[in-house]
Amino acid sequence: MRRRFIGCVLVAALSVTALACTDSSGNGESRSSLAGADVDGNGVRDDVDAKVGQLTSDPAVAAYLLAVARNQQQVVTFDTGAPDAADTAFALASETDRLISCPPAGIDDDRADALFDQVARAVANTPSREAQVDELGALIDGRSFYLPRCDQPAPTPVTPPT
């Protein structure tokens, strides 16, 4: 049975190229520092890109893990102090829930869970990034999620303002 995302699970995703951003995250670190280096501009830090390459050579699984990494990258870089931060946090967490609940066809649920966790840990690999994940959890505290429809395309990506 698939585990359900409710509350504080490692989260974050989609195209974040906040490298030029200089405002602070609320955790004392700039968003550009939290974002890290993304030389190819694919929304995934270069060290996480390399981790995905180490985890799989299957193109479908790699695409899934890059989507996970983009989601998690957005979690650690979004502005938790913005007026709409709670709504952005909920949208990011909902996308995380969809990614956890809807791995690609042909990948075993347990393997998908293990790979998801490895990528999420690779993204939130510093105390400041972990603090951003905790902030997201606090912002969504008490909200519930609908069961994602895995037979439908993903919703429009969340792209927080930079």
TORLOVEX-48127 format. One line per field, with one value per residue (C-alpha): x, y, z; residue number from 0; residue in three letters. Coordinates in steps of 0.5 Angstrom, whole numbers, plus 500, padded with zeros to 3 digits. Example, Ala and Ser with C-alpha at 12.3 -4.5 7.8 and 13.67 -1.06 7.14 Angstrom:
2
c1: c(525|527)
c2: c(491|498)
c3: c(516|514)
num: c(0|1)
residu: c(Ala|Ser)
This chain:
162
c1: c(500|502|504|500|504|500|504|511|515|521|518|520|520|519|523|527|533|533|540|540|535|538|533|533|529|527|533|538|541|539|535|541|545|539|538|546|549|545|549|545|539|534|531|536|542|548|550|543|543|549|546|540|545|548|541|539|540|533|530|523|526|531|525|521|527|528|521|522|528|525|519|524|528|522|521|527|527|520|519|516|515|511|504|501|506|501|498|504|506|500|501|508|506|500|505|510|504|502|509|509|503|504|511|512|509|514|517|516|512|518|523|520|519|526|529|524|527|534|533|529|535|540|536|535|542|544|541|538|535|532|529|526|522|520|517|513|511|509|505|501|500|492|491|488|490|486|488|491|489|495|491|491|496|500|497|500|507|508|513|514|516|523)
c2: c(500|507|511|518|525|528|534|534|530|532|536|541|542|544|549|554|558|563|563|571|572|575|576|572|566|567|562|567|564|567|564|563|560|555|554|552|551|549|550|547|551|545|547|541|543|540|535|533|532|527|523|522|519|515|512|510|509|508|514|514|513|519|523|522|523|530|532|530|534|540|539|539|544|549|547|549|556|559|565|563|570|572|574|567|563|558|557|556|551|547|547|545|539|537|536|532|528|527|525|520|517|516|513|511|505|499|502|498|502|500|502|509|510|509|513|519|519|519|525|529|528|530|536|538|537|543|545|551|547|542|549|551|544|545|552|548|543|549|553|547|544|542|542|536|533|530|523|525|522|518|517|524|529|533|540|546|547|551|557|562|569|570)
c3: c(500|498|504|504|505|511|514|515|510|506|500|494|486|479|475|480|477|483|482|481|487|493|498|505|506|513|515|515|508|501|496|491|497|498|491|489|483|477|471|466|468|469|476|479|483|480|485|486|478|479|485|480|475|480|482|476|468|466|463|465|473|472|469|475|480|476|477|485|485|482|487|493|490|490|497|500|496|496|500|507|509|502|503|500|503|506|499|495|501|500|492|493|498|494|488|493|495|487|486|492|490|482|481|473|471|472|478|484|490|495|490|488|496|497|491|493|500|497|492|498|502|497|496|503|505|510|516|512|507|512|516|509|509|516|515|509|514|519|513|511|518|519|512|508|501|496|494|487|480|477|471|469|467|473|474|472|476|482|480|486|484|484)
num: c(0|1|2|3|4|5|6|7|8|9|10|11|12|13|14|15|16|17|18|19|20|21|22|23|24|25|26|27|28|29|30|31|32|33|34|35|36|37|38|39|40|41|42|43|44|45|46|47|48|49|50|51|52|53|54|55|56|57|58|59|60|61|62|63|64|65|66|67|68|69|70|71|72|73|74|75|76|77|78|79|80|81|82|83|84|85|86|87|88|89|90|91|92|93|94|95|96|97|98|99|100|101|102|103|104|105|106|107|108|109|110|111|112|113|114|115|116|117|118|119|120|121|122|123|124|125|126|127|128|129|130|131|132|133|134|135|136|137|138|139|140|141|142|143|144|145|146|147|148|149|150|151|152|153|154|155|156|157|158|159|160|161)
residu: c(Met|Arg|Arg|Arg|Phe|Ile|Gly|Cys|Val|Leu|Val|Ala|Ala|Leu|Ser|Val|Thr|Ala|Leu|Ala|Cys|Thr|Asp|Ser|Ser|Gly|Asn|Gly|Glu|Ser|Arg|Ser|Ser|Leu|Ala|Gly|Ala|Asp|Val|Asp|Gly|Asn|Gly|Val|Arg|Asp|Asp|Val|Asp|Ala|Lys|Val|Gly|Gln|Leu|Thr|Ser|Asp|Pro|Ala|Val|Ala|Ala|Tyr|Leu|Leu|Ala|Val|Ala|Arg|Asn|Gln|Gln|Gln|Val|Val|Thr|Phe|Asp|Thr|Gly|Ala|Pro|Asp|Ala|Ala|Asp|Thr|Ala|Phe|Ala|Leu|Ala|Ser|Glu|Thr|Asp|Arg|Leu|Ile|Ser|Cys|Pro|Pro|Ala|Gly|Ile|Asp|Asp|Asp|Arg|Ala|Asp|Ala|Leu|Phe|Asp|Gln|Val|Ala|Arg|Ala|Val|Ala|Asn|Thr|Pro|Ser|Arg|Glu|Ala|Gln|Val|Asp|Glu|Leu|Gly|Ala|Leu|Ile|Asp|Gly|Arg|Ser|Phe|Tyr|Leu|Pro|Arg|Cys|Asp|Gln|Pro|Ala|Pro|Thr|Pro|Val|Thr|Pro|Pro|Thr)
